[in-house]
Amino acid sequence: MVKWRHAHARMVERIMGRRIGTGGTSGVDYLDMTSQYRIFKDLWGVRTILVKPQERPALRNAEFYGYTAES
């Protein structure tokens, strides 16, 4: 979502420039400010939880991804 917000703000900046946005917002500046907010905070928080190697499931078709579970 953060990546989408950034891409959206850049697209708006290319199309509208720095003009006033819809509803009287500050346009691109407003969109840039929204990138500081996180949605799905629980998913954002668990991204750093590590699973012990012995508890991880075996990676099927590791060669397809270009690496193995051991690397």
Secondary structure, 3 states (H helix, E strand, C coil): CHHHHHHHHHHHHHHHCCCCCHHHCCCHHHHHHHCCCCCCHHHHHHCCCCCCHHHCCCCCCHHHHCCCCCC
